[in-house]
């Protein structure tokens, strides 16, 4: 048998082909991916062809105004710059559905932060609250529309990670707002209404949207025990994002360890990080054994918890470290403290006055800030616990059979409230394991060939 | 190759090579859904690479290389499967993907012959005789030296010939 005969013989394998349906389905998803991931160079060139964009960019770079505007809340003179200039520019950097979804989620979180800031100051009036919740709702919907696009491109793992983080953001901040409302008599009902709105948004048809898109992408899914699940490649993407978020949250927690003057808060956050790492570890086991459905549920829990910790640390940084905002936001807490210890309250007020007038009193000022905000912290401690437990419950309600496991982990958080010195190493070990698991796909899938290309 | 970073050009690449890349993934996994997933990912990553402004001289070989690495990655994750199981070649599951009964008979005939060869021989033979890659390209795809591939290719052809001769004699 000569070469041609062998070629003809093996050539019979060309009968193994894609069905027209599969070929077309993948082609459509690829086309959507291409549309949403246009070459970077040409995109930037086209952006800078527009004079208005150049002008806006110059304002952004040169002005410095936009940096100052970042702290603005509704009613501040620079708020319009924050929303109309800064956020427009943030949007320009979003070149595909994934980054569009991230950007919309980021803006959602910014509006929520404004709500919290006003609520903490006791200056959240019903009209502003209504405007902000409407904006939050609109940006949430926009984020979900982009998440749906990501899912329709077959990127179901990335879509799921975006959705989980969005839900976690809304739920966690809803709890924080409720706690702020309890601390302050001023505008408490408005704050509670806003908190309820956020909860409602979190519970809306988020899961349905993703599920529908996942269903539409049809053939890309692996079917195990007749249950829809992630494909191996998509499970990797969810794994990668979850590990990344856990790493961020762990680093953020670690870097801000000292701001948690109440050890209960600190220990709880630590425990949540460890629980997240446990779920991540279990997900890697699931992926190795090919059980992608179980991996998905573990990753959902791990990402929800890691994201919650990240948010809580962010909120604590804001209330503990900023100067004017801290004093404003802790004012209701000081008032509450005053009802029980008049002497403490008087000391606090006096020192704050000094701090605003005398630069040399910075040490005293710092101490006062801690003591003034301590009641916020103590109460928010309950918030952290409640948040995580409620978050776990909401996960349970969407994940069916895994609900018992989630409730169990929630129970174990309640019981094992004490710190564990090995926690840090444990999280490190899991993150390292994920890194090793992902190193090939992220570094070498195209890189291996690139070096070969260069040799030519 | 710079034109490849336009939608039309890249979709033309997909139209030309989708079947070949899918086949490669199917031969290595024997799982239709996984093969489809890996095939899509190979094209997606190739696009992302091009969209960053990087150049690719042989796009078909590039997509195959990405696919090959994704396949390795797929098995690396599933640690319950031993390395010996890599290239999970299941003749029945592969032939099941062929609908036309006459075509299926022909495919089964080839697969039966390939089943008697080592995985490395199957890889080299299909990449060469089915997908039209020379030793240099196969070397890049499989991360092997060109000379090594040439020697293996020569031997693999000889082994296939002997398998077919043996089958002819038996029948």
Interface residues (C-beta under 8 A of the other chain):
Chain A: X1 X3 X6 X7 X9 X10 X11 X12 X13 X14 X15 X16 X17 X18 X19 X22 X23 X26 X27 X29 X30 X31 X33 X34 X35 X37 X38 X39 X40 X41 X154 X219 X220 X221 X222 X223 X231 X232 X233 X234 X236 X287 X288 X289 X290 X437 X440 X441 X444 X445 X446 X448 X449 X450 X452 X453 X456
Chain B: X5 X7 X10 X11 X14 X15 X18 X19 X22 X23 X26 X33 X34 X36 X37 X38 X39 X40 X41 X43 X44 X45 X46 X47 X48 X49 X50 X51 X52 X53 X54 X55 X56 X57 X61 X62 X65 X66 X69 X70 X72 X73 X74 X76 X77 X78 X79 X80 X94 X97 X98 X99 X100 X103 X104 X106 X107 X109 X110 X111 X113 X125 X126 X129 X130 X140 X143 X157 X160 X161 X164 X165
